[in-house]
């Protein structure tokens, strides 16, 4: 007796039946015979493991429930957030983050990386809260927690030590913010050294402002190669690419290729700056993912934790309209996003973990255009309502 049998699932364009037993996919075939506790007719609908959202800030989500959004510059929004961080508690962070995690699960998200602020104002409260939530929801969504130096590393005399403590607590990786406090190259050096010391990957909010004076991609690329960390670093935003001349952009792309830099694009950043030229980045063949980024806070009052929304936004902003381009966007929130997050076992395959999402759509185009929600969620072999 099988636990779950899914019939007529559209997996990458092939119609197959999927048999699940004891949390594992035990068979995939054109037609599978046998009894199952749950039999679901997918009716040729798009079937994936689940969506991949490459970057967010769960510790700071839903701040607008406590204080209304207000307009301002990027630094002003950062200052508002910093003042609120001083009053964060583990319970407060947990309540807000858990609300958004539940929304993401219902939307079909399977893998999600969150940067969590670590500094003297908030200490390790965010890391503590998110590590507990990671464990609590491990059978429904796979969270990666990055200990993040949002405000800088060297400014308060505490962040250096706290980042290391966060990694000892179990944070999955370390995150840097290259324009923070003007630390620049020194900041990059510290984050890469820490990643190397603890054998973890590094996330960087890289060239986020879009201004040429903050263009640190060349330096980061050089240091990645020097430290033999190619393919182990993720650059988020890279907004300054949009300000470069065609010749400079070619040079920048070469830096990315030499460092094997993975890239995450957050389209909602368009509200304050231009976003990176995604089609040009995709031509490198290196992994490029999409991200929800901020959600209902001072930087984005409308974020929902559903990565399909940012896929739609990118499609409009940079005209991903041809079929091959729609396919590319869909891969950014599935297979390519999984590569950005170093997920080795992503996919529906015999012997693989039974994480399966059947969407209310017959094509990738419908998923993005109609923002299709899950018709069936299976996580670790368990059917979730």
JOTAQUI-V436955 format. One record per residue. SS is DSSP state (h for helix, s for strand, l for the rest). BURIAL is # if it has 9 or more other C-alpha atoms within 8 Angstrom, else .. D_LAST is the distance of its C-alpha to the last C-alpha in Angstrom with 1 decimal. Layout:
BEGIN
[[SS & BURIAL & D_LAST] [SS & BURIAL & D_LAST]]
END
This chain:
BEGIN
[[l & . & 21.6] [s & # & 19.0] [s & # & 15.6] [s & # & 14.0] [s & # & 16.1] [s & # & 15.5] [s & # & 18.3] [s & # & 20.2] [s & # & 18.6] [s & # & 20.8] [s & # & 21.5] [l & . & 24.4] [l & . & 25.8] [s & . & 25.8] [s & # & 23.9] [s & # & 22.8] [s & # & 20.8] [s & # & 18.9] [s & # & 19.0] [s & # & 17.2] [s & # & 18.6] [l & . & 18.6] [l & # & 16.7] [s & # & 19.2] [s & # & 19.7] [s & # & 22.5] [s & # & 23.5] [s & # & 23.5] [s & . & 25.7] [l & . & 26.5] [l & . & 25.5] [l & # & 24.3] [l & . & 25.2] [l & . & 23.7] [l & . & 21.2] [s & # & 17.7] [s & . & 15.2] [s & . & 12.6] [s & # & 14.4] [s & . & 13.0] [s & . & 15.7] [l & # & 15.4] [l & . & 18.5] [l & # & 20.3] [l & # & 17.9] [s & # & 18.3] [s & # & 16.7] [s & # & 17.1] [l & # & 16.3] [l & # & 15.2] [s & # & 17.3] [s & # & 20.2] [s & # & 21.5] [s & # & 24.9] [s & # & 26.0] [s & # & 25.2] [l & # & 26.5] [h & # & 23.7] [h & # & 26.4] [h & # & 27.8] [l & # & 24.8] [l & # & 24.6] [h & # & 28.3] [h & # & 28.8] [h & . & 27.1] [l & . & 30.2] [l & . & 32.8] [l & . & 32.9] [l & . & 33.2] [l & . & 36.9] [l & . & 38.7] [l & . & 40.9] [l & . & 41.8] [h & . & 39.8] [h & . & 41.9] [h & . & 41.6] [h & # & 37.8] [h & # & 38.0] [h & . & 40.4] [h & # & 38.1] [h & # & 35.3] [h & # & 37.8] [h & . & 38.9] [h & . & 35.4] [h & # & 34.8] [l & . & 37.6] [l & . & 35.7] [l & # & 32.4] [l & . & 31.2] [h & # & 28.7] [h & . & 26.7] [h & . & 26.9] [h & # & 25.8] [h & # & 22.9] [h & . & 21.7] [h & # & 22.0] [h & # & 20.7] [h & # & 17.6] [h & . & 16.7] [h & # & 17.2] [h & # & 15.4] [h & . & 12.1] [h & # & 12.9] [h & # & 13.9] [h & # & 10.7] [h & # & 8.8] [h & # & 11.9] [l & # & 11.8] [s & # & 14.5] [s & # & 15.2] [s & # & 18.8] [s & # & 20.3] [s & # & 23.9] [s & # & 25.0] [s & # & 28.7] [s & # & 29.4] [s & # & 32.8] [l & # & 35.3] [s & # & 38.7] [l & # & 41.0] [l & . & 39.3] [l & # & 35.9] [s & # & 36.7] [l & # & 33.9] [h & # & 31.5] [h & # & 29.1] [h & # & 29.2] [h & # & 28.6] [h & # & 25.6] [h & # & 23.9] [h & # & 24.7] [h & . & 23.1] [h & # & 19.8] [h & # & 20.2] [h & . & 20.3] [h & . & 17.5] [l & # & 14.9] [l & # & 16.7] [l & . & 14.0] [l & # & 11.6] [l & # & 14.4] [s & # & 18.1] [s & # & 20.4] [s & # & 24.1] [s & # & 26.3] [s & # & 29.7] [s & # & 32.5] [s & # & 33.9] [l & # & 37.4] [l & # & 36.7] [l & # & 40.0] [l & # & 42.1] [l & # & 43.2] [l & # & 46.8] [l & . & 47.0] [l & . & 46.2] [l & . & 47.5] [l & # & 44.2] [h & # & 41.6] [h & # & 43.3] [h & . & 42.8] [h & # & 39.4] [h & # & 38.0] [h & # & 39.3] [h & . & 37.9] [h & # & 34.5] [h & # & 34.7] [h & . & 36.0] [h & . & 32.9] [l & . & 30.7] [l & # & 30.1] [l & # & 29.4] [s & # & 32.0] [s & # & 34.5] [s & # & 34.6] [s & # & 37.7] [s & # & 38.7] [l & # & 41.9] [l & # & 43.3] [h & # & 42.8] [h & . & 46.1] [h & . & 48.0] [l & # & 47.5] [h & # & 47.0] [h & # & 48.4] [h & . & 48.6] [h & # & 44.9] [h & # & 44.0] [h & # & 46.3] [h & . & 44.8] [h & # & 41.1] [h & # & 42.0] [h & . & 44.2] [h & # & 41.4] [h & # & 38.9] [h & # & 41.6] [h & . & 42.5] [l & . & 38.9] [l & . & 38.1] [l & # & 35.1] [l & # & 34.5] [s & # & 35.5] [s & # & 33.9] [s & # & 36.3] [s & # & 36.1] [s & # & 38.9] [l & # & 41.4] [l & # & 38.9] [l & # & 41.5] [l & # & 42.6] [l & # & 46.2] [h & . & 48.7] [h & . & 49.9] [h & # & 46.6] [l & # & 46.5] [l & # & 45.9] [h & # & 44.4] [h & # & 47.8] [h & . & 48.2] [h & # & 44.7] [h & # & 45.1] [h & # & 48.5] [h & # & 47.2] [h & # & 44.2] [h & # & 46.8] [h & . & 49.2] [l & . & 46.6] [l & . & 45.3] [l & # & 41.7] [l & # & 41.2] [l & . & 37.6] [l & # & 36.4] [s & # & 36.4] [s & # & 34.1] [s & # & 35.7] [s & # & 33.6] [s & # & 35.0] [l & # & 38.5] [h & # & 39.4] [h & # & 43.1] [h & # & 42.9] [h & # & 42.8] [h & # & 46.2] [l & # & 48.0] [l & . & 50.6] [h & . & 49.9] [h & . & 52.1] [h & . & 50.5] [h & # & 47.0] [h & . & 48.2] [h & . & 49.4] [h & # & 46.1] [h & # & 44.2] [h & . & 46.6] [h & # & 45.9] [h & # & 42.1] [h & # & 42.9] [h & # & 45.4] [h & # & 43.0] [l & # & 40.0] [l & # & 38.2] [s & # & 34.5] [s & # & 33.7] [s & # & 30.8] [s & # & 31.2] [l & # & 29.7] [h & # & 30.5] [h & # & 30.1] [h & # & 33.3] [h & . & 35.1] [h & . & 35.4] [l & . & 38.1] [l & # & 39.3] [l & # & 39.3] [l & # & 36.8] [l & # & 37.8] [l & # & 38.7] [h & . & 35.6] [h & . & 37.1] [h & . & 40.0] [h & # & 37.9] [h & # & 36.0] [l & . & 39.4] [l & . & 39.9] [l & . & 37.3] [l & # & 36.0] [l & # & 32.3] [s & # & 31.4] [s & # & 28.0] [s & # & 26.5] [l & # & 25.4] [l & # & 23.9] [s & # & 26.7] [l & # & 27.1] [l & # & 24.5] [l & # & 25.8] [l & # & 29.0] [l & # & 32.6] [l & # & 32.4] [l & # & 29.5] [l & # & 28.4] [l & . & 25.8] [l & # & 23.6] [l & # & 19.9] [l & # & 18.7] [l & # & 17.6] [h & # & 20.2] [h & # & 20.1] [h & # & 22.1] [h & # & 24.9] [h & # & 25.0] [h & # & 25.8] [h & # & 28.3] [h & # & 30.1] [h & # & 30.3] [h & . & 32.3] [h & . & 34.3] [l & # & 35.7] [l & . & 35.3] [l & # & 33.0] [l & . & 33.3] [l & . & 34.7] [h & . & 32.4] [h & . & 33.3] [h & # & 32.6] [h & # & 29.2] [h & # & 28.4] [h & . & 29.8] [h & # & 27.6] [h & # & 24.5] [h & # & 25.8] [h & # & 26.4] [l & # & 22.6] [l & # & 21.9] [h & # & 24.8] [h & # & 27.5] [h & # & 25.5] [h & # & 24.7] [h & # & 28.5] [h & # & 29.1] [l & . & 27.1] [l & . & 28.7] [l & . & 25.6] [l & . & 27.2] [l & . & 24.5] [l & . & 22.5] [l & . & 21.8] [l & # & 20.5] [l & . & 23.2] [l & # & 24.2] [l & . & 24.3] [l & # & 22.0] [s & # & 18.9] [l & # & 15.8] [l & # & 14.1] [s & # & 13.2] [s & # & 11.9] [s & # & 12.6] [s & # & 13.7] [l & # & 14.7] [l & # & 18.3] [l & # & 21.1] [l & . & 23.1] [h & # & 23.2] [h & . & 25.2] [h & # & 22.5] [h & # & 19.9] [h & # & 22.5] [h & . & 24.1] [h & . & 21.1] [l & # & 18.9] [l & # & 16.2] [l & # & 12.6] [s & # & 10.0] [s & . & 9.4] [s & # & 7.8] [s & # & 7.2] [s & # & 9.2] [s & # & 10.9] [l & # & 13.9] [l & # & 13.0] [s & . & 9.8] [s & . & 6.7] [s & . & 3.8] [l & . & 0.0]]
END
